[in-house]
Amino acid sequence: MTTESAPAPQASPREAVPSSMLLHAPRRTPRRGPAAPAGNAARGNRHLAVLLTSDAVALAAALLLAPGTVRPWWSIVPLVCAQLLLLAHCGLYRPRLSPAALAELPALLGLALLQWLVTTEALAAYGSGGEPGGWSAVCAAAALQALLLCGGRAGAYRLNRRRAARNPQSTLVVGGGPAAERLTAALYERAEYGMRPVGRVGPPENPSADLRTLPVLTTAEDVSRAVVQADVRHAIFLRPHEGEVDPQALAALLTGLGCRLWAVEGPAADSAGPGASAGADHLWGFAVRPMAAPPKTAALMGKRALDVVLAAVFLVLAAPVLAVCALAVRLSDGPGVLFRQERVGLHGRPFVLLKFRTLRPADAHESATRWSVALDRRMSPVGSLLRRSSLDELPQLWNVLRGDMSMVGPRPERPYFVTQFGQTYPGYRARHRVPVGITGLAQVNGLRGDTSIEDRARFDNHYIETWSLWQDMCILVRTAASLFRFGGS
């Protein structure tokens, strides 16, 4: 039975509704920490299992029933597995809000034709009794396979829509204006999407009289509390709003709490930007696309393993250099070889960063608030050499080994400047979605020292959204090459 949405409590359009007044949603155990994405993953896994089962049955049936072809029985299982992997590689198992089997038919037919051509040629070459009955038989087999896959997928999508309608998941709408009202109405009326709106993130505004008023969440604290209390699983972003919450920081917050994020594109979003991207999904006519998610747990474990191995190896190999640098600082500038300074790391958590001391600050306030000391006359020749060669950063390998930092990531900054930059530059706080690093994409593009903070934030967020281990390796190679150009600051 489809669960009906409860009416929203009415509120003054001039006031933000506290998150405790969220629309009634099914009560579940509050989600916290790493286990947060479990609900979305469970539904996604169920939908994927239905689709995989349907495809496997259709592929096996096509291999058994295809006219004019003969093949050994033992080849059916590997052929089915190979085709499933090919479908996955082509993106036919990606989560979609409005999947349509007929829209996928051309791709299914092309992949089926490729599989049958390769299979029949391979079996014929090895003399395994797989010679086809001609081109007509291959085309007929591919057409039969594509039709069976299309029919099976249509049934799987229908079943998944019914399941989603029976168990809708709480959803936040990010943005305002007429587009937010139209989207909210569509979610209420079209239960098959499995989304029930329970709140809106953005500034208070006057709603239309004919629509139920969603509770308005204006701060990050409101959003965090609402996600836990209402068990929110989805967030749909319409357009950058003018509220107190930075959109990129909000996206990072919601992703960390286990929400799946969607962005509305084109004219439906009341945006002046370009139209919807090619191949975009849709939600009852609203062009939508999934927003980029941070690296998955397995990928982060791989990144951490790479960090530990590289930091340990580099510490051993650089031990003589570390000893020489420490001795030079001690002889040149006196006691206190290491400089300790508080920086902001993953999810805004502070940690103590280690460097070789290149300048003794006048007091703690200067250390915390002075932006650059690159041209300070108090710096000794040894300190200047260490900064220009970036050798003063070597002790940060210990920070990496401890887990405070990564080898590659956004550069950490002091709390004083994080507060300033977070209020001035869009997307700056979103940099803290991943561990901070010794080097990063911004640094290898020359953005270090006294350079544009806005440009750095843009490069850092691009790095996060396109992250891969290979990209980390490329950045490390470029960083090693830059050491010989004395470009430190």
PyMOL commands that set and color helices and strands:
alter all, ss='L'
color gray80, all
select helices_A, chain A and resi 19-21+33-35+38-65+73-89+101-125+135-166+177-189+191-193+220-230+247-256+267-269+297-317+319-333+346-348+364-369+381-389+391-393+396-402+415-424+429-433+441-444+453-465+469-485
alter helices_A, ss='H'
color red, helices_A
select strands_A, chain A and resi 169-174+195-201+216-217+232-237+260-264+281-283+286-290+338-344+350-356+406-408+437-439
alter strands_A, ss='S'
color yellow, strands_A
deselect
rebuild
show_as cartoon
